[in-house]
Amino acid sequence: MKTTLKYSTWESLPDTLTAMHISQFLGISRRRVYELFQIPVDKGGIPHFRIGASKRVEKEDFRQWVTQLKKRNRKIIS
């Protein structure tokens, strides 16, 4: 029986993230993560880099992206 890791805390995430890590952490589909990769960073997309055809995200960049999203959402609600 194969056990799937769930990434639900910052500490459980590795230093370099894949779309799978991000999708599990945020509770969204991998497809949606790839859509967010297509959006320019200045328009709200996830900052990432390529290794061949693969896309990766530094954990600290991802943490900053989430923090910025939360700040932006608070301004909208206020």
C-alpha positions as semicolon CSV with decimal commas, in nm:
position;residue;x (nm);y (nm);z (nm)
1;M;0,000;0,000;0,000
2;K;0,145;0,336;-0,105
3;T;0,137;0,618;0,147
4;T;0,095;0,969;0,009
5;L;0,259;1,250;0,200
6;K;0,038;1,544;0,282
7;Y;0,198;1,883;0,303
8;S;-0,013;2,085;0,542
9;T;0,238;2,289;0,743
10;W;0,527;2,513;0,646
11;E;0,764;2,278;0,827
12;S;0,647;1,978;0,624
13;L;0,729;2,147;0,293
14;P;1,070;2,087;0,132
15;D;1,293;2,383;0,041
16;T;1,213;2,346;-0,330
17;L;0,848;2,288;-0,416
18;T;0,667;2,120;-0,703
19;A;0,310;2,181;-0,819
20;M;0,208;1,876;-0,616
21;H;0,350;2,022;-0,293
22;I;0,171;2,350;-0,355
23;S;-0,160;2,187;-0,450
24;Q;-0,161;1,973;-0,135
25;F;-0,064;2,266;0,086
26;L;-0,331;2,499;-0,057
27;G;-0,594;2,231;-0,113
28;I;-0,631;2,312;-0,484
29;S;-0,573;2,107;-0,798
30;R;-0,234;2,075;-0,964
31;R;-0,399;2,209;-1,278
32;R;-0,485;2,531;-1,092
33;V;-0,126;2,558;-0,968
34;Y;-0,002;2,535;-1,328
35;E;-0,254;2,804;-1,424
36;L;-0,110;3,025;-1,149
37;F;0,238;2,962;-1,294
38;Q;0,113;3,108;-1,625
39;I;0,006;3,437;-1,463
40;P;0,283;3,700;-1,442
41;V;0,413;3,741;-1,087
42;D;0,320;4,111;-1,081
43;K;-0,040;4,010;-1,160
44;G;-0,061;3,754;-0,877
45;G;0,106;3,447;-1,027
46;I;0,329;3,215;-0,828
47;P;0,701;3,296;-0,868
48;H;0,883;2,994;-1,009
49;F;1,181;2,879;-1,212
50;R;1,227;2,610;-1,474
51;I;1,447;2,305;-1,478
52;G;1,394;2,171;-1,827
53;A;1,019;2,121;-1,862
54;S;0,969;2,113;-1,482
55;K;0,869;2,414;-1,276
56;R;0,990;2,463;-0,921
57;V;0,927;2,718;-0,647
58;E;1,157;2,818;-0,365
59;K;0,980;2,770;-0,031
60;E;1,060;3,125;0,082
61;D;0,923;3,274;-0,244
62;F;0,606;3,072;-0,195
63;R;0,573;3,190;0,166
64;Q;0,610;3,553;0,053
65;W;0,352;3,498;-0,224
66;V;0,098;3,362;0,028
67;T;0,169;3,654;0,265
68;Q;0,115;3,907;-0,016
69;L;-0,210;3,736;-0,118
70;K;-0,336;3,753;0,240
71;K;-0,248;4,124;0,263
72;R;-0,418;4,196;-0,070
73;N;-0,733;4,010;0,040
74;R;-0,746;4,201;0,370
75;K;-0,741;4,531;0,179
76;I;-1,029;4,415;-0,040
77;I;-1,236;4,312;0,262
78;S;-1,168;4,635;0,456
